Amino acid sequence: MSEHFDAIVIGTGAGGGTAAHTLAPTGKRILLLERGTYLTREQENWDPGPVFVDGRYISPDIWYDGDGTPFQPQVHYFVGGATKMYGGALYRLRPEDFGEIKHVDGISPAWPVSYADFEPWYTKAEWLYQVHGEHGEDPTEGPCSRQYPWPAVSHEPRIQRMSDVLAQAGYHPFHAPCGILLNEADRPASTCIRCSTCDGYPCLVHAKSDAEVIAVRPLLDLPNVTMLVNSEVVRLQTDPSGRTVTGVVVDHGRNGKEEIYTGDIVVLAAGAANTAKILLRSASDSHPAGLANGSDQVGRNYMFHISKAISAFGADDNDTVFQKTLGLNDFYLAGDGREWPMGNIQMLGKSSGGAMKGEEPHLTKLIPHWSLDEAAHHAVDFWLTTEDLPKRDNRVTVDGDGSIHLDYSESNESEAASLYHEFGKLLNHLGLAKHHVLHKSFYMSMNIPVAGCAHQAGTCRFGTDPASSVLDVNCKAHELDNLYVVDTSFFPSIGAVNPGLTAIANGIRVGEHIAERLGASTSAPWAPAQRGAPASHPASAIGRPPSSD
Ligand SMILES: Cc1cc2nc3c(=O)[nH]c(=O)nc-3n(C[C@H](O)[C@H](O)[C@H](O)COP(=O)(O)OP(=O)(O)OC[C@H]3O[C@@H](n4cnc5c(N)ncnc54)[C@H](O)[C@@H]3O)c2cc1C
C-alpha cells in the first residue's frame, strides 16, 4: 500500500480502538492495523463448552514463563481486542490510585497526572461506552463532573437481598458500573437481554460495550479511515536519527512477505505484552536495547492484579441471570483499622455447569453435567482484586524467535489474604459459608498464574522523567517525536479495579492530544461526546457490519 497516512493505529482494543474513534472525526487519514479479524457471531459465543473447555477464542500463541516453561496465554486477537471477552465492568480508579500508596510489599507509585486531571476523560469514556451506574453510591469514588449516561442496572432479587443485608451490616455496597447496551428504546438490534454470558464470553447480539461495537464499527464507512485485519505489526523502523518512526512493518500472514506502511503519527496499542514485544523487536543502531528503551523500562513493571474468582454455595437457589450488578470497596483503602489497602470485591458473571467444567477440568472430570448445573444453581460468584506492584523484574522479554517470555512474581499476597478473610465475614452475613466455596481459575489464572493476562499493564509506563519512564505525560515516547502508546502499557500502577475504563479514557485523552497536534478538531456531528445521550445515538451509528459478519 503506497498511501501515506496522517496516523496509523496499531491494535483495535480498548486503547487503540478508542483512540482511532477519537481521531476519525478529524477527517485525517487514519489506518488501523489489527492482528486478528472480526470475531464471528455464532451460537458458540454463548456456549461455555467452546468458550471455556475448548478455548475457541484464545490465541494459539505460546509464551514462556520465567523458568522457560511454555504456556498458552489467555489473549484474544480480534477487532476490539480483549474487550470482546471482557465483563464490561467499567470502573474508574480511585483518586488515591493516582498518588503514591504504601502497600505491605512496597510502594505503588504516583501517576504523573492526578485524578482531577484525568476526570474529564473518565466522563467522556463513560458516555462513549454507554456505562450504566450511579455515581455517589460508593464512598471511595472520586468527584465526577457528570452522572453516568444510564441509570444503574437494577439488581435481580437475590442480589438485591444481598445488597440489603450488607448495608444493614454496615457495609457500603453499590451498583457496579456496567458497559452494556441496555437501552430498550432505540437499540432493537443490539440490546442486552441480560444473559449470564457477559463476563469471559463474546456477545452474540453485540450488546456489550466493547471496543469493536462502540469504537471501531462506527468508523468503517468513513472515507478517511482504512481498516486492515489479519495484519500483525512485527516491528517499527525509524530514520537514521532514531527520532521518527518512518515505517510500520506488517506481516499479513502471506508466506512471510512483509509490507511497510507509513504515517506521520504512529499509535501503538497492541496490549501491554505485545506492545513491549514490538518495541523490543524494533531494536536498531539508534535504539540498541529496543525502540524507545533508553530507560531500560520497556517490558518491565508488568502487572495484572492478584485476583480470586470464587463461587460460594448456599442452600438457597440463585436464579440471578445478570449477576454483575454489585460492588464493594469497603476494604479498598487503608484506614479505619486497616493497616494496608486490600482491594475490591465485585460479582462475576453467573456460573453454569458448563463453565465449571471448563474452569476446573480435572476437578469436575467425573461429575455429570446435570449435577454441576444443579450446583451452579446454588452458586453466587464473586471476584476479588488486590493491587500488585510494578516490580522491575516482572517483565516481558522476547527471544530470538520472537516469542514472548513473561517473568512474574506476585506481590501484596498478604493483602489479598486479608481481603479474602474479610470476604469470609461477608459470606457469613449472607448465609454463604466460607468452607462451601469453589476457587475458580476462570480467565485470570487457568493452570499457570502468568497465563491469566486479562488485566496486563505497565510495560511502558508514562512519567515525567525519561530515565525512569518510557512515555511522557501525553503518552508519546520520550525518545521519539511521532510514536505514542495508548494501551494499558502506560499504567505506572494498576490500582485494584478493572483497567478497561482507564485505558478507554486514556485513548480519548491521547486521541484528542494527537488531533490537536495535527491541527484538527475532534467534534464532528457524530463525535463521541454526543453518542451517550439518549436522544442522539440512533442504531444506525453502530455502522455497517463488516462483510465477514
Ligand atoms: C475475559 C476478560 C474479562 C475482562 N473483564 C474486564 C472487565 O470487566 N472490566 C475491565 O475494565 N477490564 C476487563 N478486562 C480487561 C480489559 O479487557 C483490558 O484491560 C483492555 O481491553 C486492555 O486494553 P488494551 O488496549 O491495552 O488491549 P486490548 O484491548 O487487548 O487491545 C490490543 C489489540 O492489539 C491487537 N494486537 C496485538 N498484537 C498486535 C500486533 N502485533 N499487530 C497488530 N495488532 C495487534 C490485539 O488483537 C487487540 O485487538 C477483561 C479481559 C478479559 C480477557
The ligand as an SDF file (V2000), in Angstrom:
LIG
                    3D

 53 58  0  0  0  0  0  0  0  0999 V2000
  -12.0480  -12.3590   29.9110 C   0  0  0  0  0  0  0  0  0  0  0  0
  -11.7210  -10.9280   30.2160 C   0  0  0  0  0  0  0  0  0  0  0  0
  -12.5430  -10.2060   31.0610 C   0  0  0  0  0  0  0  0  0  0  0  0
  -12.2370   -8.8850   31.3650 C   0  0  0  0  0  0  0  0  0  0  0  0
  -13.1300   -8.1420   32.0920 N   0  0  0  0  0  0  0  0  0  0  0  0
  -12.9110   -6.8340   32.2840 C   0  0  0  0  0  0  0  0  0  0  0  0
  -13.8830   -6.0210   32.9000 C   0  0  0  0  0  0  0  0  0  0  0  0
  -14.9680   -6.4720   33.2620 O   0  0  0  0  0  0  0  0  0  0  0  0
  -13.6050   -4.7120   33.0780 N   0  0  0  0  0  0  0  0  0  0  0  0
  -12.4160   -4.1580   32.6480 C   0  0  0  0  0  0  0  0  0  0  0  0
  -12.2140   -2.9560   32.8350 O   0  0  0  0  0  0  0  0  0  0  0  0
  -11.4890   -4.9020   32.0450 N   0  0  0  0  0  0  0  0  0  0  0  0
  -11.7130   -6.2160   31.8340 C   0  0  0  0  0  0  0  0  0  0  0  0
  -10.7910   -6.9580   31.1510 N   0  0  0  0  0  0  0  0  0  0  0  0
   -9.5420   -6.3070   30.7400 C   0  0  0  0  0  0  0  0  0  0  0  0
   -9.7190   -5.3760   29.5490 C   0  0  0  0  0  0  0  0  0  0  0  0
  -10.3720   -6.0420   28.5040 O   0  0  0  0  0  0  0  0  0  0  0  0
   -8.3380   -4.9000   29.1190 C   0  0  0  0  0  0  0  0  0  0  0  0
   -7.7440   -4.2350   30.2250 O   0  0  0  0  0  0  0  0  0  0  0  0
   -8.3720   -3.9330   27.9550 C   0  0  0  0  0  0  0  0  0  0  0  0
   -9.0310   -4.4700   26.8400 O   0  0  0  0  0  0  0  0  0  0  0  0
   -6.9350   -3.6060   27.5810 C   0  0  0  0  0  0  0  0  0  0  0  0
   -6.9290   -2.7060   26.5120 O   0  0  0  0  0  0  0  0  0  0  0  0
   -5.6630   -2.5930   25.5640 P   0  0  0  0  0  0  0  0  0  0  0  0
   -5.9550   -1.5740   24.5510 O   0  0  0  0  0  0  0  0  0  0  0  0
   -4.4640   -2.4580   26.4190 O   0  0  0  0  0  0  0  0  0  0  0  0
   -5.5060   -4.0480   24.8920 O   0  0  0  0  0  0  0  0  0  0  0  0
   -6.5450   -4.8800   24.0420 P   0  0  0  0  0  0  0  0  0  0  0  0
   -7.9290   -4.4290   24.2980 O   0  0  0  0  0  0  0  0  0  0  0  0
   -6.2550   -6.3180   24.2440 O   0  0  0  0  0  0  0  0  0  0  0  0
   -6.1710   -4.4930   22.5440 O   0  0  0  0  0  0  0  0  0  0  0  0
   -4.9610   -4.8940   21.9500 C   0  0  0  0  0  0  0  0  0  0  0  0
   -5.2180   -5.0710   20.4690 C   0  0  0  0  0  0  0  0  0  0  0  0
   -3.9960   -5.1920   19.7580 O   0  0  0  0  0  0  0  0  0  0  0  0
   -4.0840   -6.2590   18.8190 C   0  0  0  0  0  0  0  0  0  0  0  0
   -2.7140   -6.6950   18.5590 N   0  0  0  0  0  0  0  0  0  0  0  0
   -1.9060   -7.4280   19.3570 C   0  0  0  0  0  0  0  0  0  0  0  0
   -0.6980   -7.5720   18.7790 N   0  0  0  0  0  0  0  0  0  0  0  0
   -0.7430   -6.9220   17.6010 C   0  0  0  0  0  0  0  0  0  0  0  0
    0.1940   -6.7200   16.5490 C   0  0  0  0  0  0  0  0  0  0  0  0
    1.4440   -7.2020   16.6230 N   0  0  0  0  0  0  0  0  0  0  0  0
   -0.1980   -6.0330   15.4430 N   0  0  0  0  0  0  0  0  0  0  0  0
   -1.4730   -5.5290   15.3470 C   0  0  0  0  0  0  0  0  0  0  0  0
   -2.3990   -5.7010   16.3300 N   0  0  0  0  0  0  0  0  0  0  0  0
   -2.0270   -6.3700   17.4450 C   0  0  0  0  0  0  0  0  0  0  0  0
   -4.9640   -7.2530   19.5130 C   0  0  0  0  0  0  0  0  0  0  0  0
   -5.5300   -8.1960   18.6200 O   0  0  0  0  0  0  0  0  0  0  0  0
   -6.0090   -6.3350   20.1440 C   0  0  0  0  0  0  0  0  0  0  0  0
   -7.0240   -6.0070   19.2280 O   0  0  0  0  0  0  0  0  0  0  0  0
  -11.0650   -8.2840   30.8330 C   0  0  0  0  0  0  0  0  0  0  0  0
  -10.2350   -9.0090   29.9740 C   0  0  0  0  0  0  0  0  0  0  0  0
  -10.5550  -10.3180   29.6670 C   0  0  0  0  0  0  0  0  0  0  0  0
   -9.6490  -11.0870   28.7240 C   0  0  0  0  0  0  0  0  0  0  0  0
  1  2  1  0
  2  3  1  0
  2 52  2  0
  3  4  2  0
  4  5  1  0
  4 50  1  0
  5  6  2  0
  6  7  1  0
  6 13  1  0
  7  8  2  0
  7  9  1  0
  9 10  1  0
 10 11  2  0
 10 12  1  0
 12 13  2  0
 13 14  1  0
 14 15  1  0
 14 50  1  0
 15 16  1  0
 16 17  1  0
 16 18  1  0
 18 19  1  0
 18 20  1  0
 20 21  1  0
 20 22  1  0
 22 23  1  0
 23 24  1  0
 24 25  2  0
 24 26  1  0
 24 27  1  0
 27 28  1  0
 28 29  2  0
 28 30  1  0
 28 31  1  0
 31 32  1  0
 32 33  1  0
 33 34  1  0
 33 48  1  0
 34 35  1  0
 35 36  1  0
 35 46  1  0
 36 37  1  0
 36 45  1  0
 37 38  2  0
 38 39  1  0
 39 40  1  0
 39 45  2  0
 40 41  1  0
 40 42  2  0
 42 43  1  0
 43 44  2  0
 44 45  1  0
 46 47  1  0
 46 48  1  0
 48 49  1  0
 50 51  2  0
 51 52  1  0
 52 53  1  0
M  END
$$$$
